[in-house]
Amino acid sequence: MSTPPTLRGAARRSDPGLLLAAGTVGVSLLALMAIVFVLAQQTVRAFAPVPVAELRWRGDGAERTLLAAVVREDARGLIVRGSEWQRRGADYRRIARADLVSLDWPGDATTLRLRDGREIHLRTTATSASDLHAALLAQAPAGFAAGADDVIEVVAPNRASVLQSAGIALARSWHFVAGTSQTGGGVFPALVGTVVLVLLMSVLVMPLGVLLALWLHEYAGTSRSARVLRAAMANLAGVPAVIYGLFGLVLFVNGIGGGLDALLAHGTPRWGGGGVLWAALTLALLTLPVVVIATEEGLGRVPDALRQGALALGATRAETIWRVVLPVARPALLTALILAVARAAGEVAPLMLVGAVKYAPALPLDGEFPFLHLSRPFMHLGQSVYDLALAGGDAPRDMAQAHAAALLLLVVVVGLNAAAIVVRNRLRERARELAV
Amino acid sequence: MPVPASPSPATSLAARFAQRASARARRERWLQAGLGCAAALLAALALAMPVFLLASARLTVGWQSAVLPLVAGSFKAATYALSVAVPLGLGAAIWCARFAPPGWRALLKPLFELFEAVPAVVLGLIAALLLAPWLVRHVLALALFIAALAPALAVSGVLWQRIAPLRWQRATAGQEVWLSLPLVAALGAGALAAGDAFADTALAALLQPVTPWNGLVIGLMLGLAVMPTVFTLAEDALFAVPAELALGAQALGATRWQALWRLLLPVAAPGIAAALLLGFSRALGETMIVLMAGGNTPLLDVSPLSGMRSIAANLALEAPEAAPGSGRYGLLLLSALLLFGLCLLLNAAAEHVRGRLRRRFAGL
């Protein structure tokens, strides 16, 4: 017997919103994928070798030729970068398609990268360093000087196979991560600054945050003062990060730092400017609610039977906490730390106010006594993204590098958060086992 | 001959206990004192923040004309952001809490949590360097896409349920996201083509932005940044509604959508309101995206085609250079105090309505 028609009609009553709701998920996922894709694409663009063309075009009434890297190509024209004999980023040129006479890709075109980040295009088949240097000097205009050891990279972009290009891109991205040179790109100082800042912040925030969570959960319970403090914590968590930055500027930099300078009276302001200590203190304040909330949640998952057992065996409260509660809640502390670090590593706005700078002459951590220089301004990965993106003399290269730095930052922060999520899920399972 | 007295074990244990008792008690006192100090320190800090801002804030002549455009800019950015974040976040929350199979939910929840953690400077970078220059040529396409998206999804959803064989529908139940992806992609491509086709019309000229760094870019990118906040809170509220309610409604003949729309959404309404309030608060305080892609022109203007300068972006731009004690410094702190107060108010309101939600669930 077939299904009664009325029932089939009822089953077919339509939910117009079902696909609508699913569509919002689809749109969000597409946007997410687009962001990651775009970052990856721009990063590849930052490091892949750029093909070099020999151009002939009409301009100013005469025909000109130029050997140049083609940075961008569209329907209206080309943007090319000629040999940078004088200065990095000074030889960009836009050539309209209408003016173009011929364009070919010579196989012997070679790009030399100099120590200061300049790129020179030559046509040469030389392979040895001395021959290359001779060719460089032979084709250079008057007044150009470079030693043989100034050439740090030789690429023949038109001849390179896909595998070779990938190898070059990998080498360049390693140079970008580990390099220190300002002009050639290299975010190593920013990485060091970020790591030192985050470590210092963790050292400052973890003891205080854990103590607070212990007080809230183990001592105060639901008393009035605990309720007030929890409300304060919830509100602090909602305060915009830039306000913390301003607070740090007013209290730490101008207040305490300025006071210290006046007190020590050593002439030059040392503590009264932005520094890594003030930035770490600001970030510690910023992440305090994160640590307290995550730790308290973890403490709540420790079964009460464990505490009662310890107390029944004669342990004091302090001993119970130290020997029983904290060891069981250790993954929760780890989660709290990871979450705080992830939050701190991604924040830029407050740091702009309390010490992150575009270019710091020295690292906050080095071999000179006292090794950790707390009052020094520092570079930060997020700040580098901002600076590379918006304030560069060499926009095409800087913007591509900004995307690479952003991808690096994203990988670090998302990796840390993913770790926190995994640890938290493990913790939940373990708490379930303990409760059984 | 003296024999070394070997004390009996019992007394030794008691003696050792007595010996250590004072140390243990001292440790107990120390811990208590340390905890109390930490709590007091935190309370002091929570109080100190507004007090410090208040103490250094100053009203100078003409402060309204300096602060008002910033407030307007902040509200403009947050409003456009929310008009993107709320439909996306709420729709995703509804699907995730009520229609998605457990596997999808277990995937989407952490995914959006990760999305929430994406540094704002990364989103700002993409908004400023890639989205803005692209969008300035494709506003018409965007408008068409937004206008067509909801009707197209709803209509194709109804058609799918009416026309497609039941076997197909059962096979795709819970996997509607896969159905929607090609639809959304096709709509996007269609809107892009239509936008290019009508690029020379008067409508396109009307929609030509004043600047690439405008309210539309901010709305899209800040909206994406705030969307996970709205999603997480709304999803938690919807998921916490007891299953018996929905099952009861469905047993009485309601479709899943009717049960959701008439019953679950009203029950979870306080949680959703809290999601909106916290989303707005987050959008107001977000700095880097508005700073990088908002144009930073202090305008009293609500048009999505022009730029803005928000309080937060203004702080990040001006505070590092303002001399302590100057009038500009005072004004900056005043604007910060304003932002602080606004966010505090929104958070307190959100906390209040969430309390109401909790009481409601406790009653169910």
Interface residues (C-beta under 8 A of the other chain):
Chain A: A10 A11 R12 R13 S14 D15 P16 G17 L18 L19 L20 A21 A22 G23 T24 V25 G26 V27 S28 L29 L30 A31 L32 I35 V38 L39 Q42 L208 L211 L212 L214 W215 L216 Y219 A220 S225 V228 L229 A231 A232 M233 A234 N235 L236 G238 V239 P240 A241 V242 I243 G245 L246 F247 L249 V250 L251 N254 G258 G274 L285 L288 T316 R317 A318 E319 I321 A342 R343 A345 G346 E347 V348 A349 M352 L353 G382 V385 Y386 A389 L390 M399 A402 H403 A406 L409 L410 V413 V414 N417 A418 I421
Chain B: R24 A25 R27 E28 W30 L31 Q32 G34 L35 G36 A38 A39 L41 L42 A43 L45 A46 A48 M49 F52 L53 S56 P87 L88 G89 L90 G91 A92 I94 W95 C96 F99 L108 P110 L111 F112 E113 L114 F115 A117 V118 P119 A120 V121 V122 L123 G124 L125 I126 A128 L129 L130 L149 A150 L153 A154 V155 S156 G157 V158 W160 Q161 R162 L166 E176 V177 L179 S180 L181 L183 V184 A185 L224 M227 F231 G253 T255 R256 W257 L260 W261 L278 S281 R282 L284 G285 E286 T287 M288 L291 M292 A312 L315 A316 A319 P320 P324 L332 L333 A336 L339 F340 C343 L344 L346 N347 A348 E351
